[in-house]
Amino acid sequence: MLRFGIIGTGRIGDMHARLVALQPDARVTWCYDLFEESAARTAAAVGARATTDLDALLGADDVDAVLIASPTNTHVEMILRSAEAGKPILCEKPIDVDINKVEECREKLAAFDVPLQLGFNRRFDPSHAGVQKAVAAGEIGALELLVITSRDPGPPPPRAILEACGGLFRDTTIHDMDMARFVLGEEPVEVFAMAANRVDPIFAELGDVDTAMIVMRTASGALCHINNSRRTNYGYDQRVEAFGAEGMVRSNNHRPTEVSRHGAGGTATKDELLYFFIERYRAAYEAEIRDFIDQVTAGKPPNVTFEDGRRALLLSEAALKSYQTNKPVEVNYA
Ligand SMILES: NC(=O)c1ccc[n+]([C@@H]2O[C@H](COP(=O)([O-])OP(=O)(O)OC[C@H]3O[C@@H](n4cnc5c(N)ncnc54)[C@H](O)[C@@H]3O)[C@@H](O)[C@H]2O)c1
């Protein structure tokens, strides 16, 4: 039985806690949040103790591992304090939006022998993982083009979340950067990005963009394109398409049902896409937690690492720099 302490019980922390509680060999014993009501609500749902004192959670004998789902700007502190306490860590993405803080954290973390899995949940989505497996198995021959479409449903998230998130490239595109590395099976070495404000004035007010197109090249010459928008009116648009000399493999969008309607208003009309990440990636979040439990219990290293988080952030930084300078940017992972 792996006993979890949940750090941060907001949108995603509450969901993670409930998914942990569904696992036969895991349970949530402690929930910590700055806000008592938030911690208490999640704790009540999963039969755990609530606290507003991080030391109480980290010092508890009945916490074997932590799941960090507090705001991004607290992750580095939470990671290092959890590592000092010797607790295996499942940490939400991104590690931080400041690459210097990530590098410092990396150095300090090296002193601890504590596993850390980073929350790139999309790697565990059965459809996207199916694309990766097909590519790795050589089903399409050498990969030539990878197209990642990743568009959020409107309206924009609340201002407080946007202010804290680090902007489109480092908060949202970072998932696509990780998906690109995962499916390509090699590192992008050059990035070119264009971006725009097309969706809502709040993004420009915060110095951010809401629409982006990115092109990347790997050392072997494969090309990858990512397109992002902060607004669809048809649900969460999440597609990954890999193309090679011997074919194409694609993961399509998900709907609540596959019923198609035919009549005077149109043919083959289907349900809207699943609304957003909680609905679309439920299976992925559960598989991510399952993998963490299995790896920690077996004493094996995590399958998605701190280094994966660092490299995805370096790619997001390169995209941002390319957008700001209107020039291609080479990526150095050293
Ligand atoms: N992997 C994904 O698909 C995904 C999706 C959404 C969010 N996230 C990530 O999860 C993290 C949380 O995002 P969210 O949308 O749940 O945010 P949120 O604002 O809904 O929740 C954050 C929670 O942390 C609490 N909190 C704030 N400061 C804290 C502190 N110092 N200590 C403990 N708790 C604190 C808040 O009270 C709140 O309950 C972010 O890093 C975000 O990037 C990942």
The ligand as an ORCA input file, in Angstrom:
! r2SCAN-3c Opt
* xyz 0 1
  N      -0.887     18.051    -16.317
  C      -1.941     18.784    -16.583
  O      -2.694     18.486    -17.508
  C      -2.256     19.985    -15.734
  C      -3.525     20.580    -15.810
  C      -3.800     21.659    -14.980
  C      -2.830     22.156    -14.119
  N      -1.606     21.568    -14.107
  C      -0.555     22.082    -13.204
  O      -0.961     21.825    -11.867
  C      -0.580     22.899    -11.010
  C      -1.826     23.415    -10.273
  O      -2.752     23.893    -11.227
  P      -4.319     24.010    -10.912
  O      -4.959     24.336    -12.194
  O      -4.806     22.846    -10.113
  O      -4.305     25.326     -9.989
  P      -5.353     25.755     -8.895
  O      -5.137     27.200     -8.669
  O      -6.721     25.249     -9.213
  O      -4.885     24.941     -7.581
  C      -3.730     25.226     -6.854
  C      -4.010     24.921     -5.390
  O      -2.807     25.131     -4.657
  C      -3.118     25.886     -3.499
  N      -1.921     26.615     -3.100
  C      -1.490     27.849     -3.484
  N      -0.293     28.115     -2.922
  C       0.036     27.020     -2.201
  C       1.124     26.693     -1.395
  N       2.162     27.540     -1.226
  N       1.111     25.495     -0.776
  C       0.086     24.634     -0.953
  N      -0.987     24.892     -1.701
  C      -0.998     26.075     -2.309
  C      -4.287     26.754     -3.862
  O      -5.013     27.140     -2.693
  C      -5.081     25.814     -4.760
  O      -5.980     25.011     -4.007
  C       0.113     23.930    -11.920
  O       1.498     23.745    -11.823
  C      -0.365     23.577    -13.327
  O       0.598     23.885    -14.334
  C      -1.301     20.496    -14.879
*
